[in-house]
Amino acid sequence: MRIATFNDLDKIYNIVEKAKASLKNDGVDQWQKGSPDRGLLARQISRNRAYVYEKDGQVIAYAYLSEDYEPTYSSVRNMMKGENSITVHTFCIDSDFGKQGIATKFFGQIIDFARGENRDAIEIDTHEDNFRMRGLIEKMGFSYMGIIYVNDNGIPMPRVAYELIL
């Protein structure tokens, strides 16, 4: 895992677009209204909190690790135990590398990174129907916190929130 640069933007964008197509094929309407788009990815990269996972020198996964307070988690904040957490956003794997354990390896590196930053928790949310992501989140030991609402192009949309205590 390494920090993403603007040189990675085209590859990251392609990974995100493949993830959107995969979600659509799975019948999940997450990421189907435009975002994440190239502009959001560029903003994430500019904050130096965007990370890529490589295999044989090729970028095959992406995630943004936010240090910001996440107001969308306010409805479940009283259930969360972490006080110095990071929030994982835009986690995706190149679909050409599916079924190889890449998501698990990348998420393991994110967990190690958070521990290295002396974080006490990791937060993440996903669409209720995103069975692939929910399966990964639960496999990695996260606890269900409840439903939160995220802004999806001006529309509040429910998401399932999780927390992992480190």
Secondary structure, 3 states (H helix, E strand, C coil): CEECCHHHHHHHHHHHHHHHHHHHHCCCCCCCCCCCCHHHHHHHHHCCCEEEEEECCEEEEEEEEECCCCHHHCCCHHHCCCCCEEEEEEEEECHHHCCCCHHHHHHHHHHHHHHHCCCCEEEEEECCCCHHHHHHHHHCCCEEEEEEEEEECCEEEEEEEEEEEC
